[in-house]
Amino acid sequence: MYSNTHKFIFIHWGKCAGSSIKRGLMSIDGLEVKLERGHSNLNMMIRAIKADGFNPDQYFKFTTVRNLWDREVSLYHHMSTINKRHPNDPEKQKMHFDGTFEEFVRSSNPLIPPDFEDFDYVVRYEFLQDDFATLCDKLNVHKPELPHIDYGTARPKIDYKSYYHGNLQQIIAEKYAKEIEYFGYKFGA
């Protein structure tokens, strides 16, 4: 998502409340945005802005992040219910995962996160409301109600820590070591 009127770029890294942020921003009167399909990366957005005839160097760039162990649980539920939620979409069907959380952690490749150093601001899922309010201040827009979007993944309301046993915690720590260190995330914190 980007806005040529308000000069910002938002990179939506999955399972970090990006859909809520998009909908919240899209609800602001007078804020014109353009949506790129799926989870576009920064280079894709920069090309689109240049194609529109604007200079992306002048844009405020932001993204989201979430505790990587919690995010993995959310991603697992998202991928394991995609067939049920999108029964008529062959492209979505290809992403379906049919197995246990342990199998998911052991077999899945990490979703490549954005290079967080390229951004002017990062909204942390754990501080979503406060960080979104700060973001709106930075964008000089009023603060809309941030919607909660339920994708119908049927994720149980239990602590993400209960999903981890054996060396699963360490596998995530290794897959996302750079991001965990950059943001100071800890398992269970």
HUNOR-V686393 format. One record per helix or strand of 2 or more residues. SS is the DSSP state (A for helix, B for strand). FROM is the first residue (numbers start at 1). TO is the last residue. Records with the same first field share a line. If there is no record, write none. Layout:
SS=FROM-TO ; FROM-TO
//
This chain:
B=2-3 ; 8-11 ; 60-65 ; 121-124
A=18-26 ; 42-51 ; 56-58 ; 68-80 ; 82-85 ; 90-93 ; 101-107 ; 116-118 ; 125-139 ; 160-163 ; 168-175 ; 177-183
//
